[in-house]
Amino acid sequence: MNGPGTNGTAGHDPAANGAAAAVRDVVIVGGGTAGWMTAAYLTAAFGNRVKITLVESADVGTIGVGEATFSDIRHFFEFLGLAERDWMPACNATYKLAVRFENWREPGHHFYHPFEQLRSVKGFPLTDWWLRYPTSKRFDTDCFVMASLIDANRNPRYLDNRLLEQEFVESDDLPNTIAEYQGAQFPYAYHFEAHLLAKYLTKYATERGVRHVVDNVVDVGLDERGWLSHVTTAEHGRLTGDLFVDCTGFRGLLINKALAEPFVSYQDTLPNDSAVALQVPMDMDKDPLRPCTTATAQDAGWIWTIPLISRIGTGYVYASDYIDAEEAERTLREFVGPAAADASANHIRMRIGRSRRSWVNNCVAIGLSSGFVEPLESTGIFFIHYAIEQLVKYYPAADWDQSLRDQYNGAVMNVMDGVREFLVLHYRGAKRADNQYWRDTKIRTVPDPLAERLEQWESKVPDAGTVYPRYHGLPPYSYNCILLGTGGIDVRPSPALDLIDEKDALAEFQAVRDKARHLVRTLPTQNEYFRRMREG
Ligand code: FAD
């Protein structure tokens, strides 16, 4: 055995085949979204076969934002055995069908990146057909049912909780978790109050045996090989364990500070390094509850708008090289209007990039300590969920097989590097070039392989062969949406479409329109749906 202490494994017989036994004593440091999602998931996965302690500081706050999610989050709740009726009301949650991008092309323009798989006709994606036969000015409403639903503020569920018809989820050989939606349900995600989710999961995990210590970690102990042996708390003394999970946020207390793992910055390609956030009250009886996250382009970044049951979460993500915090806050307050008058601003410095390796020795970093990119596609909580799934998949035994760590690190790195590329495309693709910030987005370096892919996409819309090749959560159609929506890169339809009868493609456009019309007519608005839920 070359690992740290064997605390908690004593007395456990290795598996019958002679393999080393899985480690059984886990210490999670940090009680934000990452810490509690990890504690809850590991408990759901392993029950009381693993001893879990979570220590969080009452003095160091959580990041306090993180409200929009990616559609795979539904697997997280399913895994925990939680139905929407269990957790959604407790977290002021609403439904999310897309990201709505405003003003990335020009003032007044908007498009959606929906959670809906792209149809294909005669082997070509419908977006390719749309480039050849643009049936209207909007690729999103022509190619996706969801776009019209969102324009009309529709809810993805009927009031009697009938699910949307399954025929909407088209088959396509998409990778991993997204593929699992096929034949399941209509893809959608959620907006929720992250701190309420952490509170909900605290109850979930502690009821299932997780030990909860509220204390400050003041020191981290290493053994002679540089593996973590314990963390020292101010009031509860030493907490020992086999596996330590660093969920301490941007601080990276274990991974970066104690183990000195370097941080790989993405700032050369994604310069937004700051945010200012506001929580604005909203009245569900008056204000529309849009079933999407909105990203509105600004002079030095963009503003998110996230509708929740009780309030709107909003914030300006900006590059401090272009504007200062005061100006960002002023812009945000003007954008929100009078409703922001009494809201206090939360200024946040963001660390953009990832730890070189997220798993070092017996320490796994999950959440902001592992890595973060600006929340333009709501990937923060997706990174956490994905990392936890991988941790279970590559869970260590007492012999600490290096190959498990390497595979885990490869998977986590691919996801973050892939999402980075996708985000860079938003800026490179944006037609907007009306000031220095937006002009610079056209000349800034892009991650290496992206430059080549950008050239390829000018001649042919993205497909599985030309997007970031390793799993990163985003299917090829996401790239089509951003390219067609942002409008700054001249994409052309495949010449072959000149030679193929367009009848079926035009019929498919019509089918999308018909389906959308039917759903807009029959589905409730989000306001109606949640008002009815509230009334019971
Ligand atoms: P934190 O929330 O920072 O928690 C750190 C924890 O560590 C706290 O409990 C703290 O008490 C504890 N801690 C620190 N030091 C000590 C110590 N010495 N002793 C004991 N405990 C300690 N994600 C999305 O998916 N969607 C979004 O829309 C989204 N928007 C975002 C907007 C912004 C501006 C930012 C910055 C992030 C956003 N994210 C979003 C990301 C999301 O907020 C995070 O991924 C998520 O909150 C996880 O944070 P965390 O738990 O890693 O860290």
Boltz pocket constraint, residues with backbone or C-beta under 6 A from the ligand:
constraints:
  - pocket:
      binder: B
      contacts: [[A, 29], [A, 30], [A, 31], [A, 32], [A, 33], [A, 34], [A, 35], [A, 55], [A, 56], [A, 57], [A, 58], [A, 59], [A, 60], [A, 61], [A, 62], [A, 63], [A, 64], [A, 65], [A, 66], [A, 67], [A, 68], [A, 69], [A, 70], [A, 194], [A, 215], [A, 216], [A, 217], [A, 218], [A, 247], [A, 248], [A, 249], [A, 250], [A, 251], [A, 253], [A, 275], [A, 277], [A, 315], [A, 348], [A, 349], [A, 350], [A, 366], [A, 367], [A, 368], [A, 369], [A, 375], [A, 378], [A, 379], [A, 380], [A, 381], [A, 382], [A, 384]]
      max_distance: 6.0
